[in-house]
Amino acid sequence: MKIKEFLEKDAKTRKEIVEKAFEEAEKIQEEYSPFITLNKFDGKIEEGKLKGIPVSFKDSICTKGIRTTAGSKILMNYVPPFDAHVVEKIKENGGKILGKTAMDEFGFGSFCINTFIIPKNAYDKERVSGGSSGGAATLTAKMSYPHIAIAESTGGSITTPASFNGVYGLTPTYGRVSRYGLIDYSNSLDKIGIMSKEIFGIALGLEIIAGKDPRDMTSANVPVASYSKIGKPNKKLKIGVIKNTEKYTRKEIFSEMMNKLQKNNDILEIHDVEMNTLDYALYSYYIIAMAEASTNLSKYCGLRYGLQKEIEGNYNEYFSKIRAEGFGDEAKRRIIIGTFVRMAGYKDKYYEKALKVRTLVINEFSEKFKDFDLLVLPSTPNIAPKFKEVERIEPIEAYKFDILTIPPNLAGLPHLTIPIGKLENMPIGMQAIANKFEEEKLISFGYIFEND
């Protein structure tokens, strides 16, 4: 059922549909495990822009009275006493909390396997759903009733799973949506976004959750276009295809992307461009993200919240015991690397150089947007790998899988994943990048391909 169709129903009918949606979610959980915590329907339907539409939240987004783990055993039993800003906005607009979706621990991963509940791909249970917002993407793909997923991206955590599961995924401009109540991975990179089967759901969700929040000083007071006014573009869009991403991408994916673009050359003016900083963005991102993550994770020590035990020995012994038991292998790896690059003697050599590269990436994007409305590239280098294939991948190779998603995240730019077909019966996606706070262009671009 389409979201617009649902919104036009009377309250009694909408309540019946929502009940069925919660029941369907339980069945999906049994088969695909997209949830860490599945909520119960309270039988009430409130008015507002959502009119009762079930909304899922990535498990790094705090929900009052509902367990929030960030995919980590160290927060296994944490129940927040408050709602995140985006949860408040969804509730105010009549959304119903469907549950908390599975994710890589604190967002650390490209495949959603670094956690205690591992979701399966919506198209093939032997394949990964993509990380770190894997549960959100699998659920979105499998739901037949109206549903919007609120997810989060640091370096591609919306783009990759959305592409792997054939749904739309919007990562907004950094600062477009308040991060208040988000369990952070990397403060200068984290962005709360949206997944939906429909581009209409993306537009509706963005209007609701975007805006200034005094509790988050990085949130921006920039108006967002009304979802009811966004449709196909009313003028030709100038598109820059980042051509040097072809060398990282399976040729069939790049070819299909070009075919989709060229089929719409009546409304798209297509040009090839090169991104000189593409090869360096990946390394810059991981240095910055791990440095910030190692700082953020230092608060999980078994005293204020999360995993706790009887205190024995000195503080260092107690902290080490809690962190050794609570953190997974990938979290420990990133803590060690992040701490290393921040140490005296190495900060100048690694961290400060990474910040300079980040500035170069931002500047190059700024130059490109003087000539183009949007920049386009594949969402991922390949289709979703099988679980057994991922087991053989070394950590450094797994990090390289993010090479196409990291540049816009590093620059804080909005980007949208658009399903463009299938390869070997698995979804593939196209990624469009806009200049800061130009999400409207992305959504209009998405409308072009929705019924293509």
N, C-alpha and C positions, 0 to 999 in steps of 0.2 A: 504494500500500500504506500502511495506517495504521501509526503508530508502535507502538501497543500490539500489533498483530499481529506486527510485526517482533520485538519484545522477547520474544515467546513462542516464537520459533523456536529450534531447536538451533544450536550454534555453526557447524556445517558449512553449514547453510542460510543463516545470517546472513552468513557470509563470501561466499557466492555472490551474495547480494543486494547487498552492499556493492560487490563487483566490478562488477556491472551499474550501480550508481549512479554510480560513477566514469566508466564508459563513457558513460552518459547525459549526464553533465556535459560531457564533451568535445564531444558533438553539440550540446548547447545553446550551448556557447561559440562554435561555428562559425556558428551562426545568430543569436544574440542578444548575444554579447559581455558576459556578466555578470562575467567574471573579469579581473583584472589578472594574476594568477598562478594557474595551475591545477596542483594538486599531483598526485602519483602515488600510487596505493594500494600499500602495502608488503606486502600479502598477509597481514597479521597482524590478528587480532581479539582485543582484550583484553576482560576482563569489567568490570563496573561498571554504573551505572545506565543508561548509553547503549548498552552492549553492541555497540559498533561502528558506531553511527549516524554517517553523514557529517555533519560540521559545517563550515560556511564561516565565514570571518571577514572583516569589513570591513577594507580594506587600511590602515587607520589603527591597527590592533591588531597589536602586534609578535609575530612568530612566529620562534622560534629556527631559523636555517638556511634560512628561506623569505623571499624578497624582500618587503619592506614599503615601499611608496612613498607612502602617504597621497594617492595620485592626483596626485602632483606630479613634474615632471621633475627638480626639485632633489634628490629622493630616489630617482631612477630605479634606482639600483643598490645601494640600502641593504639589507643583510642583517643583521638584529638578532642579537646573540650571546645573547639571552635571550628567554623567553616572557613575555607579559603574564599577569597574574593569571588572567584568564578562560580563556586558553589552557591554563594549568597545570590548572585545574579540569576543563576538558573532557577533557584527556588522562588525568587521574587517574580519570575516570569512564568510560573506554573509548571516547571519541569519536574519530573519524578526521578529520584535517584535509583537507577537500575542496579548499580553495583560498582565495585572497584576492580578495574581490569589489570591483568597480569603484565609485568614489566621486568626487564633486566634490573638487577639490584642497583638501586640509585640511578638507573639509566645507563649502566656500564655495559654496552654491548650492541651489536648489530643484528643479532639473531634471536633474541629473547630466550636464551637458554641459561643465562647466568642468574638463576632465581630458583625458588623452591616450588613454583607451579609454572610449568612450561606449556604455553598454548600451542596448538597445532594449526597449520595453515588451513584456511577455509577451503582450498581447492585440492589439497593432498595432505592427508594426516601424517605422511612420512617426511614432510618438509617443514621447515621453520616458518614462523609467522612474520619474522623480522623484528628488529629491536630499535629502540627499547620498548616502544608502545605496541608490542605485538598483540596483546590481548584485545586492545581497542580495535585494531584492524580486523582481526578474525571475527570478533563479535559483530562489527559493522557489516562485514560481508555476508554473514550468515543470517542476520535478522531480516525477517520478511515484513515485520511491522515497523512503523516509524520509530526512528532512533537516531540520536546524535551522540557521538563520542567526544568527550573532552580529553585531549591527550597533551603531550609535552615533547618538545624537541630541544636538544642541546647541539647535536651535530648531524642530525638526520633521522631522529627517532620518530618522526611522523612520516616523512617521505618514504623511507625504506619499507616499513610494514604496510603502508597504504598501497604502495606499488606491488608488493608481494601478494596482496589479497584483493587487488582490483577495485579499490575504492578511492574517493577523493580525499586528499589530506592537505589542509592549509596550515602552514607555519607562518604566523603573522610577523610583522616588524617587531624587533626587540623594543619593548616598552608599550606596544599597542594594548597588551593585556596585562593586568596587574599580576605579579608573582606572589602576592601576599597569600600565605598558606600553602605554598609549594615547597615540598622537601627538596632542597636544592642539590644539584650536582655541581654546576659551574655558574656562579652568579652573573657573570657578564655574557653568558651564552644561552641560558635557559629561557624558553619561550613556550607559553601555553597556547595550544591550537586546537584544531577541530578535524574530525573525520566524519564522513557521511557518504551514503550511497548516491546522494543527489547534490548537485552544485547549489541547489536551493537551500539545503540543510547547512551547507558551509556558510552561505550568506546570512541566513537567519541566526545561526550560532554566533557568528562574529559580531553582529549588531548587539547581541545580548551581553557578551562577555567583555567587549572592548570598552576602554575608557579610563579616565584618570581615577586613581585611588590614592588618597593621602597617606595610606599605610605603606605604599611602595613608591619611593621617590623617583624611581626610574620609569614609572608609568607616565604616559604622555596624554595631554589634553588635546587630542586631535580628533575631530569629528569623523565618524565612519558612515558611509552611505547606507541608507535604508535598504534592507533586503528586498522590499517590495518594488524598489526602483531600479534594481540591477538586472540586466538581461544581456543579450548579445551586444557587442560594441556597435555604436552608431557611426563609427568612422573606421577607416582602414588602420590596422595596427602594424607598426614597423617592428619586425621580429629579428633578433640576432641569434642565430644558431651557433652555439659555442662548438666550433668544428673540431678543436683539438681534444674534445672529450671522446671522439670516435675511437681513438687508440686504446682507451680503457674499457670500451663497451663491446659486448657481443654484437657482431655486424648485423644480425637479423633485427635486433632491437633498434639500433640506430636507423636502419633502413625503414622500418615500420614507422618510426617517428617522423622521418622525412616525408613518407607517403601521406601521413595524416595532415601534416602541415601544407603540403602542396595541393591536396584536395580542396583546401580552403583558401587558395591564393586570391580569390575574389575579395576577401576581407583581410588577408594577411599579406604584407610585403616582406618577403623572406630574404635574408642576407646571411652570409657566413662571417663569423668573427672568431678571433683567437683570444684566449685568456692567458696572458704570460705568467700570472702568479698561480695558476692551477696546480702545478707540480709541488709548490711550496706550502700551499694552504693546509694540506693534510698534516704536515709535521708541526706547523705553527699551532694548529688547533689542539693536537694531543698534548703538547707541552703546556699550553695555557689551561686547558680543561683539567688535566691531571693535577696541576699545581693548585688550582682552585678547589678541586675535589678533596685533595689531601687536607686542606685547611677546614673545609666544611665537615668532613667526617670526624674531625678531632673531638667534636662534642658528644659523640656516642661512646661513652665510657662506663656506662652501667650505674650512673648515679641519679640523674634527673628523670630519665625516661628510657624506654626500651628494655633490652635484656638486663636483668639484675640478678645477682647472687649474694650469698652471705659473704660479707667482706672479711677476707683473710689476707695476712701479709701486708706489705706496704702498698702505697697507691700504684706504683708501677706494676707490681705483681698482679694486683686486682684488675687494673685496666687491661693489661696484656691478656689475662684470662678471658675477660669479657669480649674483647675485640677478636681474639683468635677463634673463639667459638661462634661469634655473631656474624662476622664478615666472611663472605665467600672469597674464592681464589682471585677473581677479577678485581674485587674491591681492594684486597690486600696488594695486588700488583700495582694498582693505580695510586694507592697511598704511598707506596715505596718510591715509585717513579716521581710522583708529584712532590714529595718531600725532598728528593734528591735535587730536582731542578730549581728548588727555592733555596737551597743551602748556600751559605757564604762560599764564594769561590766558583760556584756554578750558576748563580743567578744571572750574572752578566753574560756568561757563555751560552746559556740556553733560553731562560725565561724572557729576558729583555730583548733578545734577538727575535724571539717568537712574536712579541708585541709589535716590533718594527715590521715584521712580515705581515702581520694582521693589518697594519696601517696601509701597506702597499696593496693588499687585496681590496680594502675599502676604497682606496683611491682609484684603482683600476675599474671597479664597478661604477663609480661615480662618473668616470670618463665615458664609459660605454652607454650610460643612460642619458647622456647628452644627445646621442644619435638614435637610440632605440627605446620603444615603449616597454618591451619585454626581452629577456634573454632566455633561451630555451636549450635544454640538454636532456639526456635520458635520466630517469630517476635512479636507476641502479645499473651496475655493469652487466648483471645477468639475472636470470629468474631465481626464485627462492631455492636455495640448496637443500638437500636432504639432511636430516639429522646426522646420519652416519658420515656424510661428507664433511660437515662442520667439525665433527670430532677429530678429523685429521688435519684441520687448519691450525697453523701456529698463530699465536696472538698477533704478531706483526702483520700477518696476511689478513687476519680478520679486520684489523684497523684499516687496511688499504681498501677494504670493500666500501668504505665511506667516502672515497675520493670525489664522487660526484655530488654528494649532499653537503659536504663541509663548507665549500666556499660561501654560499649565501648565509649559512648559519654564522660563520666567522665574522661576516660583515653586518650581521643583524638585519638582513633584508627579508622581505616577505616572499614566500614561494609556495607554489601549489602543485601537487601531484595529480595528474589526470590519467585515468586508465585509457590505454590506446589499443588494447587487443590482447592476444595470447600467443605464447610460444611454447610448444610442447604441452599444450593444454594448461599452461600456467600464465597468470596475468603479467603484463608488462606496463610500465608507466612512463609518462613524459613529465618533466619538471620545468615549470615556468617561473622565472624570477622577475620581480618588479622592483622599482626604486622604493625607498622608505615611504611607508604609509600610503602606498598605491595598491592596496589589496583589491580595490574595485576593478582595476584593470585585469588582475588575475582571475577574478570571479567571472567577469565578462568573457575573458578568453576561455575559461572552462565551459561556459554555456555553448560555445561554438561546437565543442566536441561531444557534448552530452548525448545528443541524438544523432551523431554522425554515423 
